[in-house]
Amino acid sequence: MTGNVRLLDETLAAAKAEGRAALVAYLPAGFPTVDGGIAAATAALEGGADIVEIGLPHSDPVLDGPVIQTADDIALRGGVRIADVLRTVRETHTATGKPVLVMTYWNPVDRYGVERFTAELAAAGGAGCILPDLPVEESALWREHAAKHGLATVFVLAPSSRDDRIATITEAGSGFVYAASLMGVTGTRESVGAQAEDLVRRVRAKTELPVCVGIGVSTAAHAEQVAAFADGVIVGSAFVKRLLDAPGAEAGLAAVRELAAELAAGARAGARAART
């Protein structure tokens, strides 16, 4: 079975045709439990997200802030395994029909085996993988197997990326480009970095791939701001925080749906404002 990179491409193209930015939600597998994580990812998509990223929990998530670190720790203490991540992808995609990616550090994939991971992710209906710490120069083996199995390879670009680096990375990537709105780790912030719009402009000068902005995007106002210049808005820590703060499982799922609806409305408003 091949993966769903085509569904990812079609989803981003459809959002653009509708004159809006796509909403991409991030939630870690196994948090608060494996079943709870599947329910949360499904709720985000039902609430208004177009795409969901399923995080593969890691014991040393160097690019993630305290909120996602807390969720990863809960998932790992609960015994989450790669099989659970793949099950989360499968059941979330089956329930919603929407694109589901995995976001992971490279070490777990390398240990699991690139061929095995890509084959199983495709079989689960996955659309691709975001690999924030895999250098493009070391990505040939991954990209070979990802392409063979119909999976997107999404690389992350920082605001400090030089134009020649942007060209190299976007040429190797597929699906979309993940543009970090600011330097630093993930987490909710008061404002989205002003560097983000400049980074999107520089990325678009090098590639036709959609550009989605994440890190520090947490409110409808942020989504509206980002949607005015980007193809997609990526939100993670805010969803995780809603689950952490909820008094119970059902309240957490309701909070996730509510946030997804708010962010989707912000993304639509920002794109409309940019056209007028």
C-alpha positions as protocol buffer text, in pm:
chain_id: "A"
residue {
  index: 1
  type: MET
  ca { x: 0 y: 0 z: 0 }
}
residue {
  index: 2
  type: THR
  ca { x: 129 y: 346 z: -83 }
}
residue {
  index: 3
  type: GLY
  ca { x: 103 y: 643 z: 148 }
}
residue {
  index: 4
  type: ASN
  ca { x: -119 y: 946 z: 119 }
}
residue {
  index: 5
  type: VAL
  ca { x: 113 y: 1217 z: -9 }
}
residue {
  index: 6
  type: ARG
  ca { x: -140 y: 1283 z: -286 }
}
residue {
  index: 7
  type: LEU
  ca { x: -413 y: 1341 z: -28 }
}
residue {
  index: 8
  type: LEU
  ca { x: -184 y: 1586 z: 150 }
}
residue {
  index: 9
  type: ASP
  ca { x: -115 y: 1771 z: -175 }
}
residue {
  index: 10
  type: GLU
  ca { x: -487 y: 1780 z: -262 }
}
residue {
  index: 11
  type: THR
  ca { x: -582 y: 1906 z: 84 }
}
residue {
  index: 12
  type: LEU
  ca { x: -337 y: 2195 z: 71 }
}
residue {
  index: 13
  type: ALA
  ca { x: -440 y: 2278 z: -287 }
}
residue {
  index: 14
  type: ALA
  ca { x: -809 y: 2273 z: -190 }
}
residue {
  index: 15
  type: ALA
  ca { x: -749 y: 2516 z: 97 }
}
residue {
  index: 16
  type: LYS
  ca { x: -567 y: 2748 z: -141 }
}
residue {
  index: 17
  type: ALA
  ca { x: -849 y: 2723 z: -396 }
}
residue {
  index: 18
  type: GLU
  ca { x: -1094 y: 2817 z: -122 }
}
residue {
  index: 19
  type: GLY
  ca { x: -885 y: 3125 z: -48 }
}
residue {
  index: 20
  type: ARG
  ca { x: -775 y: 3022 z: 299 }
}
residue {
  index: 21
  type: ALA
  ca { x: -479 y: 2884 z: 488 }
}
residue {
  index: 22
  type: ALA
  ca { x: -487 y: 2519 z: 596 }
}
residue {
  index: 23
  type: LEU
  ca { x: -490 y: 2441 z: 968 }
}
residue {
  index: 24
  type: VAL
  ca { x: -237 y: 2178 z: 1077 }
}
residue {
  index: 25
  type: ALA
  ca { x: -273 y: 2039 z: 1431 }
}
residue {
  index: 26
  type: TYR
  ca { x: -2 y: 1856 z: 1625 }
}
residue {
  index: 27
  type: LEU
  ca { x: -68 y: 1602 z: 1901 }
}
residue {
  index: 28
  type: PRO
  ca { x: 167 y: 1337 z: 2044 }
}
residue {
  index: 29
  type: ALA
  ca { x: 77 y: 970 z: 2022 }
}
residue {
  index: 30
  type: GLY
  ca { x: 9 y: 799 z: 2352 }
}
residue {
  index: 31
  type: PHE
  ca { x: -106 y: 1116 z: 2528 }
}
residue {
  index: 32
  type: PRO
  ca { x: -288 y: 1105 z: 2758 }
}
residue {
  index: 33
  type: THR
  ca { x: -318 y: 736 z: 2658 }
}
residue {
  index: 34
  type: VAL
  ca { x: -297 y: 567 z: 2319 }
}
residue {
  index: 35
  type: ASP
  ca { x: -675 y: 561 z: 2284 }
}
residue {
  index: 36
  type: GLY
  ca { x: -697 y: 913 z: 2424 }
}
residue {
  index: 37
  type: GLY
  ca { x: -440 y: 1036 z: 2172 }
}
residue {
  index: 38
  type: ILE
  ca { x: -639 y: 887 z: 1884 }
}
residue {
  index: 39
  type: ALA
  ca { x: -954 y: 1052 z: 2013 }
}
residue {
  index: 40
  type: ALA
  ca { x: -776 y: 1388 z: 2050 }
}
residue {
  index: 41
  type: ALA
  ca { x: -630 y: 1382 z: 1698 }
}
residue {
  index: 42
  type: THR
  ca { x: -970 y: 1287 z: 1559 }
}
residue {
  index: 43
  type: ALA
  ca { x: -1135 y: 1566 z: 1758 }
}
residue {
  index: 44
  type: ALA
  ca { x: -889 y: 1824 z: 1619 }
}
residue {
  index: 45
  type: LEU
  ca { x: -971 y: 1719 z: 1263 }
}
residue {
  index: 46
  type: GLU
  ca { x: -1345 y: 1710 z: 1331 }
}
residue {
  index: 47
  type: GLY
  ca { x: -1322 y: 2053 z: 1492 }
}
residue {
  index: 48
  type: GLY
  ca { x: -1169 y: 2222 z: 1189 }
}
residue {
  index: 49
  type: ALA
  ca { x: -810 y: 2111 z: 1132 }
}
residue {
  index: 50
  type: ASP
  ca { x: -729 y: 2001 z: 777 }
}
residue {
  index: 51
  type: ILE
  ca { x: -419 y: 1797 z: 860 }
}
residue {
  index: 52
  type: VAL
  ca { x: -280 y: 1645 z: 1178 }
}
residue {
  index: 53
  type: GLU
  ca { x: 76 y: 1568 z: 1278 }
}
residue {
  index: 54
  type: ILE
  ca { x: 119 y: 1279 z: 1522 }
}
residue {
  index: 55
  type: GLY
  ca { x: 425 y: 1323 z: 1739 }
}
residue {
  index: 56
  type: LEU
  ca { x: 644 y: 1023 z: 1812 }
}
residue {
  index: 57
  type: PRO
  ca { x: 731 y: 1077 z: 2180 }
}
residue {
  index: 58
  type: HIS
  ca { x: 1102 y: 1106 z: 2253 }
}
residue {
  index: 59
  type: SER
  ca { x: 1293 y: 1101 z: 2581 }
}
residue {
  index: 60
  type: ASP
  ca { x: 1500 y: 1405 z: 2480 }
}
residue {
  index: 61
  type: PRO
  ca { x: 1282 y: 1627 z: 2261 }
}
residue {
  index: 62
  type: VAL
  ca { x: 1538 y: 1904 z: 2222 }
}
residue {
  index: 63
  type: LEU
  ca { x: 1325 y: 2117 z: 1990 }
}
residue {
  index: 64
  type: ASP
  ca { x: 1012 y: 2097 z: 2204 }
}
residue {
  index: 65
  type: GLY
  ca { x: 916 y: 2322 z: 2492 }
}
residue {
  index: 66
  type: PRO
  ca { x: 786 y: 2222 z: 2837 }
}
residue {
  index: 67
  type: VAL
  ca { x: 424 y: 2159 z: 2736 }
}
residue {
  index: 68
  type: ILE
  ca { x: 508 y: 1897 z: 2472 }
}
residue {
  index: 69
  type: GLN
  ca { x: 789 y: 1759 z: 2689 }
}
residue {
  index: 70
  type: THR
  ca { x: 531 y: 1697 z: 2963 }
}
residue {
  index: 71
  type: ALA
  ca { x: 300 y: 1517 z: 2721 }
}
residue {
  index: 72
  type: ASP
  ca { x: 587 y: 1309 z: 2582 }
}
residue {
  index: 73
  type: ASP
  ca { x: 686 y: 1209 z: 2934 }
}
residue {
  index: 74
  type: ILE
  ca { x: 330 y: 1096 z: 3011 }
}
residue {
  index: 75
  type: ALA
  ca { x: 320 y: 895 z: 2687 }
}
residue {
  index: 76
  type: LEU
  ca { x: 657 y: 732 z: 2748 }
}
residue {
  index: 77
  type: ARG
  ca { x: 570 y: 643 z: 3107 }
}
residue {
  index: 78
  type: GLY
  ca { x: 254 y: 487 z: 2965 }
}
residue {
  index: 79
  type: GLY
  ca { x: 470 y: 260 z: 2751 }
}
residue {
  index: 80
  type: VAL
  ca { x: 398 y: 406 z: 2406 }
}
residue {
  index: 81
  type: ARG
  ca { x: 579 y: 232 z: 2120 }
}
residue {
  index: 82
  type: ILE
  ca { x: 619 y: 296 z: 1747 }
}
residue {
  index: 83
  type: ALA
  ca { x: 342 y: 40 z: 1687 }
}
residue {
  index: 84
  type: ASP
  ca { x: 113 y: 269 z: 1890 }
}
residue {
  index: 85
  type: VAL
  ca { x: 217 y: 570 z: 1683 }
}
residue {
  index: 86
  type: LEU
  ca { x: 132 y: 382 z: 1363 }
}
residue {
  index: 87
  type: ARG
  ca { x: -199 y: 268 z: 1511 }
}
residue {
  index: 88
  type: THR
  ca { x: -275 y: 632 z: 1594 }
}
residue {
  index: 89
  type: VAL
  ca { x: -206 y: 729 z: 1232 }
}
residue {
  index: 90
  type: ARG
  ca { x: -422 y: 444 z: 1099 }
}
residue {
  index: 91
  type: GLU
  ca { x: -723 y: 500 z: 1321 }
}
residue {
  index: 92
  type: THR
  ca { x: -718 y: 879 z: 1293 }
}
residue {
  index: 93
  type: HIS
  ca { x: -701 y: 865 z: 914 }
}
residue {
  index: 94
  type: THR
  ca { x: -968 y: 594 z: 896 }
}
residue {
  index: 95
  type: ALA
  ca { x: -1202 y: 794 z: 1119 }
}
residue {
  index: 96
  type: THR
  ca { x: -1164 y: 1124 z: 934 }
}
residue {
  index: 97
  type: GLY
  ca { x: -1029 y: 1057 z: 584 }
}
residue {
  index: 98
  type: LYS
  ca { x: -788 y: 1347 z: 633 }
}
residue {
  index: 99
  type: PRO
  ca { x: -407 y: 1352 z: 592 }
}
residue {
  index: 100
  type: VAL
  ca { x: -207 y: 1232 z: 892 }
}
residue {
  index: 101
  type: LEU
  ca { x: 170 y: 1278 z: 919 }
}
residue {
  index: 102
  type: VAL
  ca { x: 422 y: 1170 z: 1179 }
}
residue {
  index: 103
  type: MET
  ca { x: 660 y: 1421 z: 1334 }
}
residue {
  index: 104
  type: THR
  ca { x: 966 y: 1254 z: 1480 }
}
residue {
  index: 105
  type: TYR
  ca { x: 1329 y: 1292 z: 1565 }
}
residue {
  index: 106
  type: TRP
  ca { x: 1555 y: 1081 z: 1349 }
}
residue {
  index: 107
  type: ASN
  ca { x: 1699 y: 844 z: 1607 }
}
residue {
  index: 108
  type: PRO
  ca { x: 1385 y: 631 z: 1663 }
}
residue {
  index: 109
  type: VAL
  ca { x: 1336 y: 589 z: 1287 }
}
residue {
  index: 110
  type: ASP
  ca { x: 1701 y: 497 z: 1236 }
}
residue {
  index: 111
  type: ARG
  ca { x: 1682 y: 234 z: 1512 }
}
residue {
  index: 112
  type: TYR
  ca { x: 1351 y: 95 z: 1385 }
}
residue {
  index: 113
  type: GLY
  ca { x: 1480 y: 74 z: 1027 }
}
residue {
  index: 114
  type: VAL
  ca { x: 1402 y: 318 z: 747 }
}
residue {
  index: 115
  type: GLU
  ca { x: 1255 y: 59 z: 511 }
}
residue {
  index: 116
  type: ARG
  ca { x: 1038 y: -91 z: 783 }
}
residue {
  index: 117
  type: PHE
  ca { x: 919 y: 247 z: 914 }
}
residue {
  index: 118
  type: THR
  ca { x: 828 y: 390 z: 574 }
}
residue {
  index: 119
  type: ALA
  ca { x: 651 y: 70 z: 466 }
}
residue {
  index: 120
  type: GLU
  ca { x: 449 y: 52 z: 787 }
}
residue {
  index: 121
  type: LEU
  ca { x: 366 y: 424 z: 787 }
}
residue {
  index: 122
  type: ALA
  ca { x: 236 y: 394 z: 431 }
}
residue {
  index: 123
  type: ALA
  ca { x: 38 y: 81 z: 520 }
}
residue {
  index: 124
  type: ALA
  ca { x: -121 y: 278 z: 807 }
}
residue {
  index: 125
  type: GLY
  ca { x: -241 y: 541 z: 560 }
}
residue {
  index: 126
  type: GLY
  ca { x: 16 y: 802 z: 661 }
}
residue {
  index: 127
  type: ALA
  ca { x: 80 y: 1098 z: 434 }
}
residue {
  index: 128
  type: GLY
  ca { x: 442 y: 1158 z: 525 }
}
residue {
  index: 129
  type: CYS
  ca { x: 689 y: 1252 z: 792 }
}
residue {
  index: 130
  type: ILE
  ca { x: 833 y: 1571 z: 940 }
}
residue {
  index: 131
  type: LEU
  ca { x: 1195 y: 1519 z: 1043 }
}
residue {
  index: 132
  type: PRO
  ca { x: 1318 y: 1832 z: 1223 }
}
residue {
  index: 133
  type: ASP
  ca { x: 1667 y: 1706 z: 1307 }
}
residue {
  index: 134
  type: LEU
  ca { x: 1755 y: 1508 z: 992 }
}
residue {
  index: 135
  type: PRO
  ca { x: 2015 y: 1705 z: 789 }
}
residue {
  index: 136
  type: VAL
  ca { x: 1921 y: 1714 z: 422 }
}
residue {
  index: 137
  type: GLU
  ca { x: 2273 y: 1593 z: 336 }
}
residue {
  index: 138
  type: GLU
  ca { x: 2204 y: 1271 z: 529 }
}
residue {
  index: 139
  type: SER
  ca { x: 1848 y: 1220 z: 407 }
}
residue {
  index: 140
  type: ALA
  ca { x: 1898 y: 1031 z: 77 }
}
residue {
  index: 141
  type: LEU
  ca { x: 1812 y: 688 z: 218 }
}
residue {
  index: 142
  type: TRP
  ca { x: 1501 y: 820 z: 391 }
}
residue {
  index: 143
  type: ARG
  ca { x: 1384 y: 1009 z: 83 }
}
residue {
  index: 144
  type: GLU
  ca { x: 1438 y: 706 z: -141 }
}
residue {
  index: 145
  type: HIS
  ca { x: 1213 y: 487 z: 71 }
}
residue {
  index: 146
  type: ALA
  ca { x: 961 y: 762 z: 142 }
}
residue {
  index: 147
  type: ALA
  ca { x: 917 y: 825 z: -230 }
}
residue {
  index: 148
  type: LYS
  ca { x: 887 y: 452 z: -298 }
}
residue {
  index: 149
  type: HIS
  ca { x: 603 y: 430 z: -47 }
}
residue {
  index: 150
  type: GLY
  ca { x: 422 y: 752 z: -144 }
}
residue {
  index: 151
  type: LEU
  ca { x: 518 y: 956 z: 161 }
}
residue {
  index: 152
  type: ALA
  ca { x: 604 y: 1325 z: 186 }
}
residue {
  index: 153
  type: THR
  ca { x: 933 y: 1435 z: 340 }
}
residue {
  index: 154
  type: VAL
  ca { x: 884 y: 1766 z: 522 }
}
residue {
  index: 155
  type: PHE
  ca { x: 1189 y: 1958 z: 635 }
}
residue {
  index: 156
  type: VAL
  ca { x: 1196 y: 2242 z: 888 }
}
residue {
  index: 157
  type: LEU
  ca { x: 1349 y: 2580 z: 806 }
}
residue {
  index: 158
  type: ALA
  ca { x: 1451 y: 2836 z: 1068 }
}
residue {
  index: 159
  type: PRO
  ca { x: 1438 y: 3215 z: 1023 }
}
residue {
  index: 160
  type: SER
  ca { x: 1819 y: 3213 z: 1022 }
}
residue {
  index: 161
  type: SER
  ca { x: 1832 y: 2989 z: 712 }
}
residue {
  index: 162
  type: ARG
  ca { x: 2036 y: 3142 z: 431 }
}
residue {
  index: 163
  type: ASP
  ca { x: 1886 y: 3158 z: 81 }
}
residue {
  index: 164
  type: ASP
  ca { x: 2123 y: 2893 z: -56 }
}
residue {
  index: 165
  type: ARG
  ca { x: 2028 y: 2663 z: 232 }
}
residue {
  index: 166
  type: ILE
  ca { x: 1660 y: 2724 z: 164 }
}
residue {
  index: 167
  type: ALA
  ca { x: 1712 y: 2624 z: -199 }
}
residue {
  index: 168
  type: THR
  ca { x: 1890 y: 2301 z: -102 }
}
residue {
  index: 169
  type: ILE
  ca { x: 1630 y: 2196 z: 153 }
}
residue {
  index: 170
  type: THR
  ca { x: 1321 y: 2281 z: -51 }
}
residue {
  index: 171
  type: GLU
  ca { x: 1457 y: 2097 z: -353 }
}
residue {
  index: 172
  type: ALA
  ca { x: 1484 y: 1780 z: -141 }
}
residue {
  index: 173
  type: GLY
  ca { x: 1150 y: 1818 z: 36 }
}
residue {
  index: 174
  type: SER
  ca { x: 794 y: 1732 z: -60 }
}
residue {
  index: 175
  type: GLY
  ca { x: 442 y: 1790 z: 72 }
}
residue {
  index: 176
  type: PHE
  ca { x: 509 y: 2129 z: 225 }
}
residue {
  index: 177
  type: VAL
  ca { x: 782 y: 2332 z: 392 }
}
residue {
  index: 178
  type: TYR
  ca { x: 765 y: 2374 z: 769 }
}
residue {
  index: 179
  type: ALA
  ca { x: 874 y: 2732 z: 839 }
}
residue {
  index: 180
  type: ALA
  ca { x: 959 y: 2803 z: 1203 }
}
residue {
  index: 181
  type: SER
  ca { x: 815 y: 3140 z: 1302 }
}
residue {
  index: 182
  type: LEU
  ca { x: 1103 y: 3213 z: 1537 }
}
residue {
  index: 183
  type: MET
  ca { x: 1420 y: 3067 z: 1680 }
}
residue {
  index: 184
  type: GLY
  ca { x: 1382 y: 2842 z: 1984 }
}
residue {
  index: 185
  type: VAL
  ca { x: 1167 y: 2556 z: 2105 }
}
residue {
  index: 186
  type: THR
  ca { x: 796 y: 2496 z: 2059 }
}
residue {
  index: 187
  type: GLY
  ca { x: 547 y: 2657 z: 2295 }
}
residue {
  index: 188
  type: THR
  ca { x: 274 y: 2916 z: 2325 }
}
residue {
  index: 189
  type: ARG
  ca { x: 383 y: 3278 z: 2305 }
}
residue {
  index: 190
  type: GLU
  ca { x: 231 y: 3623 z: 2320 }
}
residue {
  index: 191
  type: SER
  ca { x: 305 y: 3698 z: 1956 }
}
residue {
  index: 192
  type: VAL
  ca { x: 428 y: 3531 z: 1640 }
}
residue {
  index: 193
  type: GLY
  ca { x: 778 y: 3626 z: 1532 }
}
residue {
  index: 194
  type: ALA
  ca { x: 799 y: 3903 z: 1273 }
}
residue {
  index: 195
  type: GLN
  ca { x: 1070 y: 3696 z: 1107 }
}
residue {
  index: 196
  type: ALA
  ca { x: 811 y: 3447 z: 987 }
}
residue {
  index: 197
  type: GLU
  ca { x: 673 y: 3658 z: 703 }
}
residue {
  index: 198
  type: ASP
  ca { x: 1022 y: 3728 z: 571 }
}
residue {
  index: 199
  type: LEU
  ca { x: 1109 y: 3358 z: 587 }
}
residue {
  index: 200
  type: VAL
  ca { x: 794 y: 3265 z: 393 }
}
residue {
  index: 201
  type: ARG
  ca { x: 877 y: 3522 z: 128 }
}
residue {
  index: 202
  type: ARG
  ca { x: 1230 y: 3386 z: 91 }
}
residue {
  index: 203
  type: VAL
  ca { x: 1109 y: 3025 z: 78 }
}
residue {
  index: 204
  type: ARG
  ca { x: 851 y: 3104 z: -190 }
}
residue {
  index: 205
  type: ALA
  ca { x: 1127 y: 3254 z: -402 }
}
residue {
  index: 206
  type: LYS
  ca { x: 1288 y: 2907 z: -413 }
}
residue {
  index: 207
  type: THR
  ca { x: 1000 y: 2660 z: -435 }
}
residue {
  index: 208
  type: GLU
  ca { x: 641 y: 2600 z: -542 }
}
residue {
  index: 209
  type: LEU
  ca { x: 578 y: 2388 z: -232 }
}
residue {
  index: 210
  type: PRO
  ca { x: 319 y: 2525 z: 14 }
}
residue {
  index: 211
  type: VAL
  ca { x: 474 y: 2695 z: 317 }
}
residue {
  index: 212
  type: CYS
  ca { x: 321 y: 2628 z: 658 }
}
residue {
  index: 213
  type: VAL
  ca { x: 426 y: 2826 z: 966 }
}
residue {
  index: 214
  type: GLY
  ca { x: 455 y: 2682 z: 1316 }
}
residue {
  index: 215
  type: ILE
  ca { x: 623 y: 2727 z: 1656 }
}
residue {
  index: 216
  type: GLY
  ca { x: 467 y: 2986 z: 1882 }
}
residue {
  index: 217
  type: VAL
  ca { x: 130 y: 2988 z: 1704 }
}
residue {
  index: 218
  type: SER
  ca { x: -137 y: 2929 z: 1966 }
}
residue {
  index: 219
  type: THR
  ca { x: -440 y: 3158 z: 1932 }
}
residue {
  index: 220
  type: ALA
  ca { x: -699 y: 3253 z: 1671 }
}
residue {
  index: 221
  type: ALA
  ca { x: -531 y: 3594 z: 1648 }
}
residue {
  index: 222
  type: HIS
  ca { x: -197 y: 3427 z: 1575 }
}
residue {
  index: 223
  type: ALA
  ca { x: -365 y: 3205 z: 1313 }
}
residue {
  index: 224
  type: GLU
  ca { x: -521 y: 3510 z: 1150 }
}
residue {
  index: 225
  type: GLN
  ca { x: -183 y: 3686 z: 1143 }
}
residue {
  index: 226
  type: VAL
  ca { x: 0 y: 3388 z: 992 }
}
residue {
  index: 227
  type: ALA
  ca { x: -275 y: 3305 z: 741 }
}
residue {
  index: 228
  type: ALA
  ca { x: -230 y: 3647 z: 585 }
}
residue {
  index: 229
  type: PHE
  ca { x: 105 y: 3539 z: 439 }
}
residue {
  index: 230
  type: ALA
  ca { x: 138 y: 3158 z: 469 }
}
residue {
  index: 231
  type: ASP
  ca { x: -31 y: 2856 z: 311 }
}
residue {
  index: 232
  type: GLY
  ca { x: -81 y: 2679 z: 642 }
}
residue {
  index: 233
  type: VAL
  ca { x: -90 y: 2744 z: 1016 }
}
residue {
  index: 234
  type: ILE
  ca { x: 66 y: 2480 z: 1246 }
}
residue {
  index: 235
  type: VAL
  ca { x: -42 y: 2461 z: 1611 }
}
residue {
  index: 236
  type: GLY
  ca { x: 80 y: 2207 z: 1866 }
}
residue {
  index: 237
  type: SER
  ca { x: 146 y: 2321 z: 2222 }
}
residue {
  index: 238
  type: ALA
  ca { x: -190 y: 2499 z: 2251 }
}
residue {
  index: 239
  type: PHE
  ca { x: -376 y: 2174 z: 2176 }
}
residue {
  index: 240
  type: VAL
  ca { x: -161 y: 1979 z: 2421 }
}
residue {
  index: 241
  type: LYS
  ca { x: -216 y: 2244 z: 2690 }
}
residue {
  index: 242
  type: ARG
  ca { x: -594 y: 2217 z: 2647 }
}
residue {
  index: 243
  type: LEU
  ca { x: -567 y: 1845 z: 2721 }
}
residue {
  index: 244
  type: LEU
  ca { x: -331 y: 1897 z: 3015 }
}
residue {
  index: 245
  type: ASP
  ca { x: -558 y: 2160 z: 3170 }
}
residue {
  index: 246
  type: ALA
  ca { x: -884 y: 1969 z: 3121 }
}
residue {
  index: 247
  type: PRO
  ca { x: -1050 y: 1816 z: 3430 }
}
residue {
  index: 248
  type: GLY
  ca { x: -1132 y: 1496 z: 3243 }
}
residue {
  index: 249
  type: ALA
  ca { x: -1113 y: 1312 z: 2911 }
}
residue {
  index: 250
  type: GLU
  ca { x: -1440 y: 1436 z: 2761 }
}
residue {
  index: 251
  type: ALA
  ca { x: -1370 y: 1793 z: 2865 }
}
residue {
  index: 252
  type: GLY
  ca { x: -1028 y: 1765 z: 2701 }
}
residue {
  index: 253
  type: LEU
  ca { x: -1174 y: 1646 z: 2372 }
}
residue {
  index: 254
  type: ALA
  ca { x: -1433 y: 1925 z: 2379 }
}
residue {
  index: 255
  type: ALA
  ca { x: -1154 y: 2178 z: 2441 }
}
residue {
  index: 256
  type: VAL
  ca { x: -955 y: 2041 z: 2146 }
}
residue {
  index: 257
  type: ARG
  ca { x: -1257 y: 2067 z: 1915 }
}
residue {
  index: 258
  type: GLU
  ca { x: -1327 y: 2421 z: 2037 }
}
residue {
  index: 259
  type: LEU
  ca { x: -967 y: 2533 z: 1981 }
}
residue {
  index: 260
  type: ALA
  ca { x: -959 y: 2379 z: 1633 }
}
residue {
  index: 261
  type: ALA
  ca { x: -1276 y: 2569 z: 1539 }
}
residue {
  index: 262
  type: GLU
  ca { x: -1134 y: 2896 z: 1675 }
}
residue {
  index: 263
  type: LEU
  ca { x: -804 y: 2853 z: 1491 }
}
residue {
  index: 264
  type: ALA
  ca { x: -975 y: 2753 z: 1166 }
}
residue {
  index: 265
  type: ALA
  ca { x: -1188 y: 3067 z: 1183 }
}
residue {
  index: 266
  type: GLY
  ca { x: -876 y: 3275 z: 1245 }
}
residue {
  index: 267
  type: ALA
  ca { x: -702 y: 3115 z: 949 }
}
residue {
  index: 268
  type: ARG
  ca { x: -995 y: 3195 z: 721 }
}
residue {
  index: 269
  type: ALA
  ca { x: -1015 y: 3554 z: 847 }
}
residue {
  index: 270
  type: GLY
  ca { x: -644 y: 3616 z: 792 }
}
residue {
  index: 271
  type: ALA
  ca { x: -653 y: 3487 z: 438 }
}
residue {
  index: 272
  type: ARG
  ca { x: -957 y: 3704 z: 359 }
}
residue {
  index: 273
  type: ALA
  ca { x: -788 y: 4011 z: 503 }
}
residue {
  index: 274
  type: ALA
  ca { x: -482 y: 3949 z: 287 }
}
residue {
  index: 275
  type: ARG
  ca { x: -698 y: 3951 z: -28 }
}
residue {
  index: 276
  type: THR
  ca { x: -877 y: 4276 z: 49 }
}
